[in-house]
Amino acid sequence: MFSPVWLLVPAALFGSLIVANILQVGPDNMVAMGTLAETTTALLLGVVQWVRSRREPVNRAGLRWFILVSLAGCSLFVFLVVAPPLLGLAQTGLVSQGYAFAFFNVMHVGLALGLLRYKVLNLDRWSYYIWLWLSGMLLLLALDVVILRLLQTQP
């Protein structure tokens, strides 16, 4: 285990890259380099965590799902859009950036399915309240639409 203070190191490192980019100091592709470095670091740390959890099958199953969907979704975006121009392999990304954002949807849907499958969060208890709030919000929105339509017919 490590001290939580070490979490400030990547925040300071990549935060300084963003500040340098805003101040226009350094190369133009500095944020792209930081994004590629962050993704590569996340992949390496995912492998390290995978090795460290070899004697914990339940944790390893959840970690496998998490690594599969989260890192795969982000990595596909970074390695198909950001990395090729940065490494000089192509003039632009191999996939249009607009289309590549769909990989993030894979991540979100995969994480939701993983939460349901591995019961990481107790969604059974909260799902009732989530649906209740969502339906209340939709009813309020529908009421607003009805009131606006009624107001349009009034002089």
Secondary structure, DSSP 8 states (H G I E B T S, - for coil): ---GGGGHHHHHHHHHHHHHHHTT-S-TTHHHHHHHHHHHHHHHHHHHHHHHTTT-HHHHHHHHHHIIIIIHHHHHHIIIIIHHHHHTS-SS-SS-HHHHTHHHHHHHHHHHHHHHHHTSS-HHHHHHHHHHHHHHHHHHHHHHHHHHHHHHH--
